[in-house]
Amino acid sequence: MDFTAEGQRLAAADEQGVPWRWWGPYLSDRQWGTVREDYSRSGDAWSYFTHDQARSRAYRWGEDGIAGVSDDQQHRCLSLALWNHADPILKERFFGLTNAEGNHGEDVKEYYFHLDSTPTHSYMRMLYKYPQAAYPYEDLVLTNRARSRQELEYELLDTGVFAGDRYFDVEVEYAKADPEDLIAVVTVTNRGPADAPLDVLASVWFRNTWTWAATPGGERPALADGGPGKILISHPQLGQWVLWVDPGAECLFTENETNAARLFGGQNHTPYVKDGIDEYVVHGRAGAVNPARTGTKAAARHRLMVPAGGSATVRWRLRRAGAAAPPGGELGPGTGAMVARSRAEADEFYQAITPPGADAEGAMIMRRALAGMLWSKQFYYFDLDRWLQEHEAHPLRNPKHEDVRNRHWFHMQNGNILSMPDCWEYPWYAAWDLAFHCVPLSMVDPAFTRQQIELILSDVYLQPSGQIPASRAWPPAPGRTTTATPTCWAARPTRRCPGWTAGTCSRSWMSGSCAGSCPACSTRSASSARTGSGPCRAAIGTSRSCLRCTGRSTGCSTCPPSPTPPCSAATPTGAARSGSPSTCSSSGRC
């Protein structure tokens, strides 16, 4: 596949450090109801942080959204929000039942489909079916809760909300013109028999890192109005960016801060809180958004009237501030051409890797299945040392509580892109699942596959006893030391390695990785000095580690040396990111 445009992007990312994977579908479909956000004494994560609270309460460890993307450390987030002029709340995240509400356990109650993605996420496409009538939140909860385990689940389709085909097909496409130029195209099609209104919002915000900062008072990121069609994005480490939207869009600003008044009867630190845009759009509260047009959360509101059987399109584009304007402008005719080119390059890539004997249907199934895998990559942040201290349960720091989950994993510090079993129902990694994820992922991105293995076997994941983390959701099961076997097999070198034909590179890499001592540096401590021959682990934050090796085995005598080390701090796009501690990442970019 090296001869394809996508294959060349993979080569540039893996061998030269070009950050093609910097932006991707790294936002979860659900952050509420997760163990990381649970600070209750009972350990009931589902009840402690609910879907109803999610629109008003700032997350501690991650973010979520519809068709969402972020950078690989999830500092800046972009997603879609919708309002059909009937729902009681702005549709900013997918809804589903908790474990106690569903008669068969937790269950997302939405219809959405991940249709396409390249491994560098240079092109992505997904489809969401949004009802035109009010979404039946209460009906779904009450009816499913009343049913027994022997009865069928009460699904969204059963509620009648799609009767008469009164719904919108909302198709979202992403395309990258370059690693720092991301285009989004949202095409809304009215499947119903009558014209229908729809508000489409391009949401942009920062993950809240300031409320829980180890050293409060640092410079905060900021969003600001840059004039018609422009939202300015300023981040202390990542520099200045612009989100380009339709000049006629209404840009709204608030803060990614908890609405304590609504949730707990407390006092807000600012009048502009996380649900401010929801309050403005749905409930007409003009004072809920900042008239100074600045904040840490913003949205560009596009008001549409979509004709029966017709379609409407909304575009937005994220670029670095000061970048030369493309011909025709940021949202001009060239935008459509760029998306079409990315779509064609995705076709070329999948044609190259599809077995020649596959028929059209088989090829489509393979491509959609791989799209689901690639869309399920998420940024997963979990610092157990801090989390256990916040729960007063750290076993080495005078614990007050000894019944808190995960207390024996205090060494673990996760801050990487990981393959998840599911973006909504299982938005956490499980080593056993991950091992088998690596088998299909190795078909499209061997370097990412190898990195997943190196992470799981690194000293910030692996127990000192050698136990592999079974899962990061509920209390871990006994260590599954055989997990590495299928994973290492999946990550065998399959391209750009002369040693593959003789098997030498494969044996060299696996003998290191599967023995728990990866030659690509995954078991070095964060304080280890960088050596000239290979291991290169840069610290991020204070003690977290940046695993940026791409899987090239330093012990393979047949692998030619890379002209530019894959973990070089310097990148072709300039020194703005070079060496910045907070922007080190697992995607080969520093």
GIPE-V464875 format. One record per residue. N is the residue number from 1. RES is the residue in one letter. SS is DSSP state (2 for helix, 1 for strand, 0 for the rest). PHI is phi in whole degrees, 0 to 359 (999 if undefined). D_CENTER is the distance of its C-alpha to the mean C-alpha in Angstrom with 1 decimal. Layout:
BEGIN
n & res & ss & phi & d_center
N & RES & SS & PHI & D_CENTER
N & RES & SS & PHI & D_CENTER
END
This chain:
BEGIN
n & res & ss & phi & d_center
1 & M & 0 & 999 & 25.8
2 & D & 0 & 298 & 26.4
3 & F & 0 & 280 & 28.5
4 & T & 0 & 276 & 25.8
5 & A & 2 & 298 & 23.9
6 & E & 2 & 291 & 20.5
7 & G & 2 & 299 & 22.4
8 & Q & 2 & 291 & 23.6
9 & R & 2 & 296 & 20.2
10 & L & 2 & 300 & 19.3
11 & A & 2 & 297 & 22.6
12 & A & 2 & 296 & 22.2
13 & A & 2 & 292 & 18.8
14 & D & 2 & 282 & 20.3
15 & E & 2 & 255 & 23.8
16 & Q & 2 & 240 & 23.8
17 & G & 0 & 78 & 20.5
18 & V & 0 & 293 & 19.6
19 & P & 0 & 279 & 15.9
20 & W & 0 & 293 & 14.9
21 & R & 0 & 267 & 11.6
22 & W & 0 & 303 & 11.0
23 & W & 1 & 256 & 8.8
24 & G & 1 & 195 & 6.4
25 & P & 0 & 279 & 4.3
26 & Y & 0 & 275 & 1.2
27 & L & 0 & 280 & 2.7
28 & S & 1 & 288 & 5.2
29 & D & 0 & 280 & 8.3
30 & R & 0 & 209 & 10.4
31 & Q & 0 & 253 & 10.8
32 & W & 0 & 290 & 14.5
33 & G & 0 & 71 & 17.0
34 & T & 0 & 255 & 15.3
35 & V & 2 & 298 & 17.5
36 & R & 2 & 300 & 15.8
37 & E & 2 & 272 & 16.7
38 & D & 0 & 271 & 20.1
39 & Y & 0 & 241 & 23.0
40 & S & 0 & 278 & 25.7
41 & R & 0 & 280 & 28.8
42 & S & 0 & 279 & 28.8
43 & G & 0 & 79 & 25.4
44 & D & 0 & 269 & 24.6
45 & A & 2 & 297 & 20.9
46 & W & 2 & 297 & 20.9
47 & S & 2 & 276 & 23.8
48 & Y & 2 & 290 & 22.9
49 & F & 0 & 226 & 19.8
50 & T & 0 & 263 & 20.1
51 & H & 2 & 299 & 18.6
52 & D & 2 & 297 & 21.6
53 & Q & 2 & 280 & 20.8
54 & A & 2 & 300 & 17.1
55 & R & 0 & 288 & 18.1
56 & S & 0 & 246 & 20.5
57 & R & 0 & 242 & 19.1
58 & A & 0 & 289 & 16.9
59 & Y & 0 & 282 & 14.4
60 & R & 0 & 267 & 15.3
61 & W & 0 & 241 & 12.5
62 & G & 0 & 184 & 9.1
63 & E & 0 & 224 & 8.2
64 & D & 1 & 220 & 7.8
65 & G & 0 & 179 & 9.0
66 & I & 1 & 267 & 10.5
67 & A & 1 & 51 & 9.3
68 & G & 1 & 276 & 6.7
69 & V & 1 & 228 & 5.6
70 & S & 1 & 204 & 5.9
71 & D & 1 & 286 & 8.0
72 & D & 0 & 283 & 7.7
73 & Q & 0 & 242 & 9.2
74 & Q & 0 & 53 & 7.4
75 & H & 0 & 283 & 11.0
76 & R & 1 & 244 & 10.7
77 & C & 1 & 237 & 8.7
78 & L & 1 & 228 & 9.9
79 & S & 1 & 202 & 10.3
80 & L & 1 & 260 & 13.4
81 & A & 1 & 230 & 16.0
82 & L & 1 & 222 & 19.3
83 & W & 1 & 214 & 22.8
84 & N & 0 & 265 & 25.6
85 & H & 0 & 68 & 28.4
86 & A & 0 & 226 & 28.9
87 & D & 0 & 296 & 26.0
88 & P & 0 & 284 & 26.7
89 & I & 0 & 221 & 23.3
90 & L & 0 & 292 & 20.8
91 & K & 1 & 277 & 18.2
92 & E & 0 & 252 & 14.9
93 & R & 0 & 207 & 13.3
94 & F & 0 & 286 & 14.4
95 & F & 0 & 259 & 17.5
96 & G & 1 & 197 & 18.8
97 & L & 1 & 270 & 21.5
98 & T & 0 & 283 & 21.5
99 & N & 0 & 301 & 23.2
100 & A & 0 & 280 & 26.5
101 & E & 0 & 278 & 26.3
102 & G & 0 & 277 & 25.8
103 & N & 0 & 289 & 29.0
104 & H & 0 & 235 & 27.0
105 & G & 0 & 91 & 24.3
106 & E & 0 & 299 & 20.9
107 & D & 1 & 196 & 20.0
108 & V & 1 & 290 & 17.7
109 & K & 0 & 244 & 20.2
110 & E & 0 & 218 & 18.7
111 & Y & 0 & 241 & 19.0
112 & Y & 1 & 215 & 16.1
113 & F & 1 & 220 & 15.8
114 & H & 1 & 274 & 13.5
115 & L & 1 & 264 & 16.3
116 & D & 1 & 197 & 15.5
117 & S & 1 & 190 & 13.4
118 & T & 0 & 271 & 14.9
119 & P & 0 & 295 & 13.7
120 & T & 0 & 271 & 13.3
121 & H & 0 & 61 & 11.5
122 & S & 0 & 291 & 14.7
123 & Y & 1 & 215 & 15.0
124 & M & 1 & 217 & 12.9
125 & R & 1 & 212 & 14.5
126 & M & 1 & 216 & 14.1
127 & L & 1 & 229 & 16.8
128 & Y & 1 & 234 & 17.2
129 & K & 1 & 256 & 20.7
130 & Y & 1 & 250 & 21.5
131 & P & 1 & 297 & 25.0
132 & Q & 0 & 273 & 27.5
133 & A & 0 & 276 & 29.2
134 & A & 0 & 300 & 27.9
135 & Y & 0 & 294 & 25.3
136 & P & 0 & 275 & 27.2
137 & Y & 2 & 305 & 25.3
138 & E & 2 & 294 & 28.5
139 & D & 2 & 300 & 30.0
140 & L & 2 & 297 & 27.2
141 & V & 2 & 293 & 27.3
142 & L & 2 & 293 & 31.1
143 & T & 2 & 291 & 31.9
144 & N & 2 & 293 & 29.5
145 & R & 2 & 296 & 30.6
146 & A & 2 & 280 & 34.2
147 & R & 0 & 273 & 33.9
148 & S & 0 & 274 & 34.8
149 & R & 0 & 293 & 33.0
150 & Q & 0 & 278 & 35.6
151 & E & 0 & 265 & 34.6
152 & L & 0 & 292 & 32.0
153 & E & 0 & 288 & 28.8
154 & Y & 0 & 268 & 29.1
155 & E & 0 & 265 & 26.5
156 & L & 2 & 301 & 25.4
157 & L & 2 & 297 & 27.7
158 & D & 2 & 292 & 30.6
159 & T & 2 & 285 & 30.6
160 & G & 0 & 85 & 31.9
161 & V & 0 & 290 & 29.3
162 & F & 0 & 259 & 29.1
163 & A & 2 & 302 & 32.9
164 & G & 2 & 70 & 34.5
165 & D & 2 & 56 & 31.2
166 & R & 0 & 274 & 30.4
167 & Y & 1 & 206 & 26.7
168 & F & 1 & 252 & 24.4
169 & D & 1 & 273 & 22.5
170 & V & 1 & 248 & 19.5
171 & E & 1 & 259 & 18.2
172 & V & 1 & 244 & 15.3
173 & E & 1 & 240 & 15.5
174 & Y & 1 & 240 & 13.7
175 & A & 1 & 216 & 15.9
176 & K & 1 & 253 & 16.2
177 & A & 1 & 285 & 19.8
178 & D & 1 & 200 & 19.1
179 & P & 0 & 300 & 16.4
180 & E & 0 & 243 & 16.9
181 & D & 1 & 215 & 17.5
182 & L & 1 & 245 & 14.9
183 & I & 1 & 253 & 16.6
184 & A & 1 & 238 & 15.6
185 & V & 1 & 234 & 18.3
186 & V & 1 & 248 & 18.6
187 & T & 1 & 248 & 21.6
188 & V & 1 & 254 & 23.1
189 & T & 1 & 241 & 25.9
190 & N & 1 & 274 & 28.3
191 & R & 0 & 275 & 29.5
192 & G & 0 & 272 & 32.1
193 & P & 0 & 272 & 35.8
194 & A & 0 & 224 & 35.7
195 & D & 0 & 302 & 34.0
196 & A & 1 & 215 & 31.2
197 & P & 1 & 278 & 29.5
198 & L & 1 & 204 & 25.7
199 & D & 1 & 263 & 23.9
200 & V & 1 & 249 & 20.7
201 & L & 1 & 244 & 18.8
202 & A & 1 & 270 & 16.4
203 & S & 1 & 263 & 14.6
204 & V & 1 & 223 & 13.7
205 & W & 1 & 200 & 13.6
206 & F & 1 & 257 & 13.3
207 & R & 0 & 300 & 11.9
208 & N & 0 & 286 & 15.3
209 & T & 0 & 254 & 16.5
210 & W & 0 & 274 & 20.1
211 & T & 0 & 297 & 21.3
212 & W & 0 & 251 & 20.8
213 & A & 0 & 297 & 21.6
214 & A & 0 & 297 & 24.0
215 & T & 0 & 236 & 26.1
216 & P & 0 & 297 & 26.1
217 & G & 0 & 99 & 27.4
218 & G & 0 & 287 & 25.5
219 & E & 0 & 294 & 24.6
220 & R & 0 & 266 & 21.9
221 & P & 0 & 291 & 19.6
222 & A & 1 & 210 & 20.9
223 & L & 1 & 247 & 20.6
224 & A & 1 & 209 & 23.9
225 & D & 1 & 287 & 25.8
226 & G & 0 & 251 & 26.7
227 & G & 0 & 103 & 29.1
228 & P & 0 & 307 & 28.8
229 & G & 0 & 78 & 25.6
230 & K & 1 & 220 & 24.0
231 & I & 1 & 245 & 21.6
232 & L & 1 & 276 & 21.9
233 & I & 1 & 238 & 19.1
234 & S & 1 & 235 & 20.5
235 & H & 1 & 232 & 18.8
236 & P & 0 & 304 & 21.3
237 & Q & 0 & 261 & 19.8
238 & L & 0 & 262 & 17.8
239 & G & 1 & 85 & 20.7
240 & Q & 1 & 256 & 21.4
241 & W & 1 & 224 & 19.4
242 & V & 1 & 224 & 20.3
243 & L & 1 & 262 & 18.6
244 & W & 1 & 270 & 21.3
245 & V & 0 & 228 & 22.0
246 & D & 0 & 301 & 25.1
247 & P & 0 & 302 & 28.0
248 & G & 0 & 274 & 29.0
249 & A & 0 & 289 & 25.8
250 & E & 1 & 269 & 26.3
251 & C & 1 & 267 & 24.1
252 & L & 1 & 240 & 23.6
253 & F & 1 & 227 & 22.7
254 & T & 1 & 208 & 22.3
255 & E & 0 & 242 & 20.8
256 & N & 0 & 276 & 17.8
257 & E & 0 & 230 & 20.5
258 & T & 0 & 294 & 21.6
259 & N & 0 & 273 & 24.4
260 & A & 2 & 295 & 26.7
261 & A & 2 & 296 & 29.6
262 & R & 2 & 289 & 28.1
263 & L & 2 & 276 & 26.7
264 & F & 2 & 234 & 29.2
265 & G & 0 & 72 & 32.2
266 & G & 0 & 268 & 31.6
267 & Q & 0 & 246 & 31.7
268 & N & 0 & 281 & 28.9
269 & H & 0 & 284 & 28.7
270 & T & 0 & 215 & 28.1
271 & P & 0 & 288 & 29.0
272 & Y & 0 & 249 & 25.7
273 & V & 0 & 238 & 23.0
274 & K & 0 & 303 & 19.5
275 & D & 0 & 268 & 21.2
276 & G & 2 & 298 & 23.5
277 & I & 2 & 290 & 22.2
278 & D & 2 & 301 & 22.5
279 & E & 2 & 296 & 26.0
280 & Y & 2 & 288 & 26.9
281 & V & 2 & 288 & 25.8
282 & V & 2 & 275 & 26.8
283 & H & 2 & 250 & 29.6
284 & G & 0 & 72 & 31.0
285 & R & 0 & 275 & 31.0
286 & A & 2 & 297 & 31.5
287 & G & 2 & 283 & 31.5
288 & A & 2 & 280 & 28.0
289 & V & 0 & 247 & 26.5
290 & N & 0 & 282 & 27.7
291 & P & 0 & 292 & 30.6
292 & A & 0 & 283 & 30.2
293 & R & 0 & 59 & 27.0
294 & T & 1 & 211 & 24.8
295 & G & 1 & 166 & 22.2
296 & T & 0 & 243 & 18.7
297 & K & 1 & 218 & 17.3
298 & A & 1 & 212 & 18.7
299 & A & 1 & 208 & 18.8
300 & A & 1 & 258 & 20.9
301 & R & 1 & 265 & 22.8
302 & H & 1 & 251 & 24.3
303 & R & 1 & 264 & 27.0
304 & L & 1 & 243 & 27.9
305 & M & 1 & 238 & 30.7
306 & V & 1 & 266 & 29.9
307 & P & 0 & 293 & 33.1
308 & A & 0 & 304 & 33.8
309 & G & 0 & 74 & 32.6
310 & G & 0 & 256 & 31.3
311 & S & 1 & 226 & 28.0
312 & A & 1 & 220 & 26.6
313 & T & 1 & 233 & 24.0
314 & V & 1 & 234 & 22.0
315 & R & 1 & 231 & 20.4
316 & W & 1 & 213 & 18.7
317 & R & 1 & 211 & 18.0
318 & L & 1 & 254 & 16.5
319 & R & 1 & 218 & 18.8
320 & R & 1 & 291 & 20.3
321 & A & 0 & 298 & 23.3
322 & G & 0 & 88 & 26.5
323 & A & 0 & 294 & 25.4
324 & A & 0 & 300 & 28.2
325 & A & 0 & 294 & 28.0
326 & P & 0 & 289 & 27.7
327 & P & 0 & 303 & 30.8
328 & G & 0 & 86 & 31.0
329 & G & 0 & 93 & 28.6
330 & E & 0 & 298 & 24.8
331 & L & 0 & 244 & 24.8
332 & G & 0 & 281 & 28.0
333 & P & 2 & 303 & 28.9
334 & G & 2 & 295 & 27.2
335 & T & 2 & 297 & 23.8
336 & G & 2 & 298 & 24.7
337 & A & 2 & 294 & 26.2
338 & M & 2 & 294 & 23.1
339 & V & 2 & 295 & 21.0
340 & A & 2 & 298 & 23.9
341 & R & 2 & 294 & 24.1
342 & S & 2 & 297 & 20.5
343 & R & 2 & 297 & 21.0
344 & A & 2 & 293 & 24.2
345 & E & 2 & 290 & 22.8
346 & A & 2 & 294 & 20.3
347 & D & 2 & 301 & 23.5
348 & E & 2 & 299 & 25.3
349 & F & 2 & 298 & 22.7
350 & Y & 2 & 288 & 22.7
351 & Q & 2 & 296 & 26.5
352 & A & 2 & 288 & 26.9
353 & I & 2 & 256 & 25.2
354 & T & 0 & 282 & 26.5
355 & P & 0 & 305 & 29.7
356 & P & 0 & 298 & 32.7
357 & G & 0 & 276 & 34.1
358 & A & 0 & 285 & 31.2
359 & D & 0 & 278 & 32.2
360 & A & 2 & 299 & 30.3
361 & E & 2 & 292 & 28.9
362 & G & 2 & 297 & 28.0
363 & A & 2 & 297 & 26.2
364 & M & 2 & 295 & 24.2
365 & I & 2 & 298 & 23.3
366 & M & 2 & 300 & 22.2
367 & R & 2 & 294 & 20.0
368 & R & 2 & 293 & 18.4
369 & A & 2 & 297 & 17.9
370 & L & 2 & 292 & 16.2
371 & A & 2 & 299 & 14.0
372 & G & 2 & 299 & 13.0
373 & M & 2 & 297 & 12.4
374 & L & 2 & 289 & 10.3
375 & W & 2 & 290 & 8.1
376 & S & 0 & 269 & 7.7
377 & K & 1 & 282 & 6.1
378 & Q & 1 & 225 & 3.9
379 & F & 1 & 283 & 5.2
380 & Y & 1 & 239 & 8.3
381 & Y & 1 & 245 & 11.0
382 & F & 1 & 201 & 14.4
383 & D & 1 & 259 & 17.7
384 & L & 2 & 294 & 20.4
385 & D & 2 & 300 & 23.2
386 & R & 2 & 288 & 22.3
387 & W & 2 & 300 & 21.1
388 & L & 2 & 290 & 24.5
389 & Q & 2 & 297 & 26.4
390 & E & 2 & 295 & 25.0
391 & H & 0 & 268 & 26.2
392 & E & 0 & 54 & 29.5
393 & A & 0 & 225 & 29.2
394 & H & 0 & 290 & 28.8
395 & P & 0 & 295 & 31.6
396 & L & 0 & 256 & 32.7
397 & R & 0 & 227 & 32.8
398 & N & 0 & 49 & 35.4
399 & P & 0 & 293 & 33.3
400 & K & 0 & 266 & 34.5
401 & H & 0 & 232 & 32.7
402 & E & 0 & 243 & 32.7
403 & D & 0 & 247 & 31.1
404 & V & 0 & 269 & 27.5
405 & R & 0 & 297 & 25.0
406 & N & 0 & 68 & 23.7
407 & R & 2 & 290 & 26.5
408 & H & 2 & 268 & 27.5
409 & W & 2 & 246 & 24.1
410 & F & 0 & 295 & 24.6
411 & H & 0 & 282 & 24.1
412 & M & 0 & 283 & 20.5
413 & Q & 1 & 222 & 17.9
414 & N & 1 & 258 & 14.3
415 & G & 1 & 196 & 12.0
416 & N & 1 & 218 & 10.3
417 & I & 1 & 277 & 7.8
418 & L & 1 & 230 & 9.2
419 & S & 1 & 276 & 10.0
420 & M & 0 & 259 & 10.1
421 & P & 0 & 299 & 13.2
422 & D & 0 & 197 & 11.7
423 & C & 0 & 284 & 8.7
424 & W & 0 & 247 & 11.5
425 & E & 0 & 284 & 14.6
426 & Y & 0 & 226 & 13.4
427 & P & 0 & 277 & 10.1
428 & W & 0 & 209 & 11.6
429 & Y & 0 & 273 & 12.9
430 & A & 1 & 229 & 16.5
431 & A & 2 & 300 & 18.4
432 & W & 2 & 295 & 20.7
433 & D & 2 & 298 & 18.1
434 & L & 2 & 302 & 16.3
435 & A & 2 & 302 & 19.7
436 & F & 2 & 276 & 20.1
437 & H & 2 & 302 & 16.6
438 & C & 2 & 295 & 17.9
439 & V & 2 & 295 & 20.8
440 & P & 2 & 291 & 19.4
441 & L & 2 & 297 & 16.7
442 & S & 2 & 294 & 19.7
443 & M & 2 & 291 & 21.1
444 & V & 2 & 244 & 18.6
445 & D & 0 & 210 & 17.2
446 & P & 2 & 301 & 19.6
447 & A & 2 & 294 & 18.5
448 & F & 2 & 297 & 15.0
449 & T & 2 & 300 & 16.8
450 & R & 2 & 299 & 19.3
451 & Q & 2 & 298 & 16.9
452 & Q & 2 & 299 & 15.5
453 & I & 2 & 294 & 19.2
454 & E & 2 & 297 & 20.0
455 & L & 2 & 296 & 17.4
456 & I & 2 & 298 & 18.7
457 & L & 0 & 264 & 22.2
458 & S & 0 & 273 & 21.9
459 & D & 0 & 287 & 23.8
460 & V & 0 & 266 & 20.9
461 & Y & 0 & 243 & 19.8
462 & L & 0 & 291 & 23.2
463 & Q & 0 & 294 & 26.0
464 & P & 0 & 305 & 29.1
465 & S & 0 & 285 & 30.9
466 & G & 0 & 100 & 28.8
467 & Q & 0 & 287 & 26.8
468 & I & 0 & 277 & 23.4
469 & P & 0 & 295 & 20.9
470 & A & 0 & 294 & 21.2
471 & S & 1 & 199 & 18.2
472 & R & 0 & 247 & 16.5
473 & A & 0 & 239 & 17.2
474 & W & 0 & 251 & 21.0
475 & P & 0 & 309 & 23.7
476 & P & 0 & 294 & 23.4
477 & A & 0 & 283 & 25.8
478 & P & 0 & 305 & 28.2
479 & G & 0 & 303 & 26.9
480 & R & 0 & 255 & 26.4
481 & T & 0 & 289 & 27.9
482 & T & 0 & 273 & 28.2
483 & T & 2 & 303 & 24.5
484 & A & 2 & 295 & 24.6
485 & T & 2 & 298 & 27.1
486 & P & 2 & 293 & 25.2
487 & T & 2 & 292 & 22.3
488 & C & 2 & 296 & 24.6
489 & W & 2 & 298 & 26.3
490 & A & 2 & 295 & 23.2
491 & A & 0 & 269 & 22.4
492 & R & 0 & 304 & 25.9
493 & P & 0 & 300 & 26.2
494 & T & 0 & 233 & 26.4
495 & R & 0 & 199 & 26.7
496 & R & 0 & 56 & 28.1
497 & C & 0 & 224 & 29.9
498 & P & 0 & 301 & 33.7
499 & G & 2 & 288 & 33.9
500 & W & 2 & 295 & 32.2
501 & T & 2 & 296 & 35.4
502 & A & 2 & 268 & 37.4
503 & G & 0 & 83 & 34.7
504 & T & 2 & 290 & 35.2
505 & C & 2 & 294 & 31.6
506 & S & 2 & 300 & 30.2
507 & R & 2 & 295 & 32.7
508 & S & 2 & 297 & 32.3
509 & W & 2 & 293 & 28.5
510 & M & 2 & 290 & 28.6
511 & S & 2 & 294 & 31.6
512 & G & 2 & 279 & 29.7
513 & S & 2 & 296 & 26.3
514 & C & 0 & 284 & 27.7
515 & A & 0 & 269 & 30.3
516 & G & 0 & 87 & 27.8
517 & S & 0 & 223 & 28.7
518 & C & 0 & 289 & 26.4
519 & P & 0 & 295 & 28.3
520 & A & 0 & 267 & 25.1
521 & C & 0 & 92 & 25.0
522 & S & 0 & 286 & 22.7
523 & T & 0 & 249 & 25.4
524 & R & 0 & 286 & 26.8
525 & S & 0 & 286 & 26.6
526 & A & 0 & 296 & 24.8
527 & S & 0 & 267 & 28.3
528 & S & 0 & 298 & 29.6
529 & A & 0 & 288 & 31.0
530 & R & 0 & 289 & 29.6
531 & T & 0 & 254 & 32.1
532 & G & 0 & 285 & 33.2
533 & S & 0 & 261 & 32.8
534 & G & 0 & 166 & 29.2
535 & P & 0 & 303 & 27.4
536 & C & 0 & 214 & 25.3
537 & R & 1 & 244 & 23.2
538 & A & 1 & 264 & 22.4
539 & A & 1 & 286 & 21.9
540 & I & 1 & 237 & 19.1
541 & G & 0 & 67 & 19.9
542 & T & 0 & 252 & 23.1
543 & S & 0 & 219 & 22.7
544 & R & 1 & 284 & 19.3
545 & S & 1 & 238 & 19.2
546 & C & 1 & 253 & 17.6
547 & L & 1 & 266 & 17.9
548 & R & 0 & 245 & 18.1
549 & C & 0 & 290 & 20.7
550 & T & 0 & 260 & 20.1
551 & G & 0 & 100 & 22.3
552 & R & 0 & 292 & 25.6
553 & S & 0 & 283 & 28.2
554 & T & 0 & 288 & 30.4
555 & G & 0 & 264 & 33.1
556 & C & 0 & 266 & 33.4
557 & S & 0 & 289 & 36.6
558 & T & 0 & 266 & 35.9
559 & C & 0 & 282 & 32.6
560 & P & 0 & 291 & 33.6
561 & P & 0 & 296 & 32.4
562 & S & 0 & 284 & 29.6
563 & P & 0 & 298 & 31.2
564 & T & 0 & 236 & 28.2
565 & P & 0 & 306 & 26.6
566 & P & 0 & 296 & 23.0
567 & C & 0 & 251 & 22.3
568 & S & 0 & 294 & 24.3
569 & A & 0 & 290 & 23.4
570 & A & 0 & 278 & 24.8
571 & T & 1 & 234 & 22.8
572 & P & 0 & 297 & 24.4
573 & T & 0 & 264 & 22.8
574 & G & 1 & 114 & 24.8
575 & A & 0 & 269 & 25.3
576 & A & 0 & 299 & 23.2
577 & R & 0 & 259 & 20.4
578 & S & 0 & 296 & 23.0
579 & G & 0 & 74 & 23.3
580 & S & 0 & 287 & 21.3
581 & P & 2 & 304 & 20.6
582 & S & 2 & 279 & 17.6
583 & T & 2 & 247 & 15.9
584 & C & 0 & 299 & 16.6
585 & S & 0 & 212 & 13.7
586 & S & 0 & 270 & 13.4
587 & S & 0 & 258 & 13.1
588 & G & 0 & 90 & 16.8
589 & R & 0 & 234 & 16.8
590 & C & 0 & 230 & 18.6
END
